[in-house]
Amino acid sequence: MLHECWQPGLGKMFRGETAKLFLKVMDSVWERGEEEAEAIAAMLKRNGVDAGSSLLELGAGNGRVAIPLARRGYRVTGVEASEVFVADGRRRVEEAGL
């Protein structure tokens, strides 16, 4: 898998029970994703990248930043190696109606 190519063994923390623990941490800072998305959207706008543009987020986690950017009208594709994070992100996308 890709995450094992860039650093062998590191990918184990993003699987199974350990990944579920990381999700709890991510939940505790979920609201910061809105603030980060606001700052990113402002920077993008200053540089001529308006809503409706396509964005790629690598290491998207469970969508903490990607989902708020999508709410602002960006077409966001998130790439994530952790199946646990992807499943949680998909659930959140559905809940957000995106």
Buried (B, 14 or more C-beta within 10 A) or exposed (E): EEBEEEEEEEBEEBBEEEBEEBBEEBEEEBEEBBEBBEEBBEEBEEEEBEBEEEBEBEEBBBBBBBBBBBBBEBEBEBEBBBEBBBEBBEEBBEEEEE
